[in-house]
Amino acid sequence: MAVLDPVTVEGRFEPYLTRVRFEQRRNTAQGHFLDTTDIRRAGAVQFEEVFRMVPGVRLLPNGSSYLVELQRGQGQVFNPALANYCPPLYFIDGVYFPLPPIQTPSLPLVPQELLAIEVYSNIFSAPPQYQRMDSGCGVILIWTKRGVANRKK
């Protein structure tokens, strides 16, 4: 029996990102956009470390991880219960993922799972379907390799 040489297969995730309108929104320049190349270049070990390269984002040490804070934009709501911490809203593969402020140190993601990230510094710059009035501190949309498997072609 003959043994074949190994074959390397690389997946392309553009159709998924096109379906979720990532590329279309990136062209509007309303937010800050990271794709797989940017994410890999960040050299992050933990999910939150990817945001080191995003303007207007602060990483606040929280035990063994970080809290992600977006700079407050004009017209944003200050929540006295959170003191000075301004947490963003997270959506993973289009689904709202509420994080209790300060109590949850990290999202259940690692950088290797990420396809793309969109960061909107206030809820008004985020796409309408991702605007929620329970936060005035911005929106982060996360697109993962897991989401590709859950979408019909």
C-alpha positions in Angstrom: 0.0 0.0 0.0 1.3 3.4 -1.0 1.5 6.2 1.6 0.5 9.7 0.4 2.3 12.9 1.4 0.5 14.9 4.1 -1.9 17.6 2.9 -2.5 20.9 4.7 -6.0 22.2 4.5 -6.8 25.8 5.3 -10.3 26.9 6.0 -11.7 30.2 4.7 -14.0 32.1 7.0 -14.9 35.0 4.7 -18.3 33.7 3.7 -19.4 33.5 7.4 -18.0 37.0 8.1 -19.8 38.2 5.0 -23.1 36.7 6.1 -22.8 38.4 9.5 -22.0 41.7 7.6 -18.6 42.1 9.3 -16.9 43.3 6.1 -19.8 45.7 5.2 -19.6 47.3 8.7 -15.8 47.5 8.5 -16.1 49.7 5.4 -18.3 52.2 7.3 -15.4 52.9 9.8 -18.0 53.4 12.7 -16.0 51.1 15.0 -12.6 49.4 15.4 -12.2 46.1 13.6 -9.8 43.2 14.2 -9.6 40.2 11.8 -7.7 36.9 12.3 -4.4 38.6 11.2 -4.8 41.3 13.7 -5.7 38.9 16.5 -2.8 36.6 15.7 -0.4 39.7 15.6 -1.6 40.6 19.1 0.2 37.6 20.5 -2.5 37.3 23.2 -2.6 34.4 25.6 -5.9 35.5 27.2 -8.9 36.7 25.3 -8.9 40.2 26.8 -5.2 40.8 25.8 -6.4 41.1 22.2 -7.8 44.5 23.1 -4.3 46.0 23.9 -4.1 47.1 20.3 -7.5 48.8 20.2 -7.6 52.6 20.7 -9.9 53.8 23.5 -9.8 50.4 25.4 -8.3 50.0 28.8 -7.4 46.7 30.4 -7.9 46.7 34.2 -6.2 44.0 36.2 -8.7 41.6 37.8 -7.0 38.7 39.5 -5.5 36.5 36.9 -7.3 38.2 34.0 -8.4 41.7 32.9 -11.6 43.7 32.7 -12.1 45.4 29.4 -13.2 49.1 29.7 -14.2 51.4 26.8 -13.7 55.1 27.1 -17.0 56.8 27.7 -18.2 58.7 24.7 -20.3 61.8 24.7 -23.9 61.1 25.6 -23.2 57.8 27.4 -24.9 56.9 30.6 -22.9 56.8 33.8 -23.9 53.9 36.0 -23.1 54.8 39.7 -23.3 51.1 40.8 -20.2 50.4 38.7 -18.1 53.4 40.1 -15.7 54.4 37.4 -15.7 51.0 35.5 -17.5 51.2 32.2 -18.1 47.7 30.9 -19.1 47.0 27.3 -21.9 44.8 26.1 -20.7 41.6 24.5 -22.3 39.6 21.7 -20.7 36.3 20.7 -21.7 35.1 17.2 -24.6 37.6 17.3 -26.0 36.4 20.6 -26.0 38.7 23.6 -23.7 37.5 26.3 -24.3 39.3 29.6 -21.4 39.5 32.0 -22.0 40.5 35.6 -19.8 43.6 36.1 -16.6 42.9 37.9 -17.8 39.5 39.1 -16.8 37.6 36.0 -13.1 37.9 35.1 -13.2 36.7 31.6 -15.3 35.6 28.6 -15.1 31.8 27.9 -12.9 32.3 24.8 -9.3 32.0 23.8 -7.6 34.0 21.1 -7.3 30.9 18.9 -11.1 30.6 18.6 -11.5 34.2 17.3 -12.3 35.1 13.6 -13.0 38.8 14.1 -13.9 41.5 16.6 -15.8 44.7 16.3 -15.5 47.4 19.0 -18.0 50.2 19.2 -17.1 52.9 21.7 -20.7 53.7 22.4 -24.1 52.1 21.9 -25.1 54.7 19.3 -22.3 53.8 16.9 -23.1 50.0 17.1 -25.4 48.4 14.6 -29.0 48.9 15.7 -29.6 45.2 16.4 -26.8 45.3 19.0 -27.9 48.4 20.8 -29.3 47.8 24.3 -30.2 50.6 26.7 -28.9 48.8 29.8 -25.4 50.0 29.0 -23.9 53.2 27.9 -20.4 51.9 27.6 -20.1 50.5 24.1 -20.5 47.2 22.3 -18.1 44.4 21.4 -19.1 41.9 18.7 -17.1 38.7 18.7 -17.2 36.3 15.7 -15.7 32.8 16.4 -14.8 29.7 14.6 -17.6 28.0 16.6 -20.1 30.3 14.9 -19.1 29.0 11.5 -20.1 25.5 12.4 -23.5 26.7 13.7 -24.5 28.6 10.6 -26.1 27.0 7.5 -24.4 27.6 4.2 
